[in-house]
Amino acid sequence: MKLIFNNGWYVSGTVKNFALYRADKTLVADKLRGCNVYENGWYMLATADGCALYRADGTFVADKLNGCCAYKNGWYKLRTAGGYALYRADGSLIANKLGDCHVYSNGWYKLITDNGYALYRADGTLVADKLDGCTVFENGRYKLKTANGYALYRANGKLVADRLKDYDDDSHRTWY
């Protein structure tokens, strides 16, 4: 088995016991159950003790996790028995005890709590909360799911349409 990541790092070994190597063939870790190298160079190692997250330079972030993810902008989420926690690149906590969370490529993020979904701009300003769902598209548009269906907005917050049954991003279409 050989899996190569975008930065040239690779996995070698068997499905039950494998190792992660840097592009220069130096060993990062072995006896792994899983691993991932994220777009920003951070990486996750999974062993019998759980997952551990490391920065691109190899500095330790956290271990004994149920899961983790690092985003391109350096933000990261950690999953423990208490739920998910979202952190900024500097390590400052945004929110914890979440059902889940996600950071979009434009820096916007959503938090999933007992009260539903909440969508925030990159600067931390709230777009909307207590939603049934939300999605931010690559072109900056976003949709919010409410009890009345979906509402589609331009990146600047101007409503395009509401009470939709659903909407999937169509990059070829221009909304005016």
TASUL-V76192 format. One record per run of one state. SS is the DSSP state (H for helix, E for strand, - for the rest). FROM is the first residue (numbers start at 1). TO is the last residue. If there is no record, write none. Layout:
# TASUL-V76192
ss=SS from=FROM to=TO
ss=SS from=FROM to=TO
This chain:
# TASUL-V76192
ss=- from=1 to=1
ss=E from=2 to=4
ss=- from=5 to=9
ss=E from=10 to=13
ss=- from=14 to=17
ss=E from=18 to=21
ss=- from=22 to=26
ss=E from=27 to=32
ss=- from=33 to=33
ss=E from=34 to=37
ss=- from=38 to=42
ss=E from=43 to=47
ss=- from=48 to=49
ss=E from=50 to=54
ss=- from=55 to=59
ss=E from=60 to=65
ss=- from=66 to=66
ss=E from=67 to=70
ss=- from=71 to=75
ss=E from=76 to=80
ss=- from=81 to=82
ss=E from=83 to=87
ss=- from=88 to=92
ss=E from=93 to=98
ss=- from=99 to=99
ss=E from=100 to=103
ss=- from=104 to=108
ss=E from=109 to=113
ss=- from=114 to=115
ss=E from=116 to=120
ss=- from=121 to=125
ss=E from=126 to=131
ss=- from=132 to=132
ss=E from=133 to=136
ss=- from=137 to=141
ss=E from=142 to=146
ss=- from=147 to=148
ss=E from=149 to=153
ss=- from=154 to=158
ss=E from=159 to=164
ss=- from=165 to=176
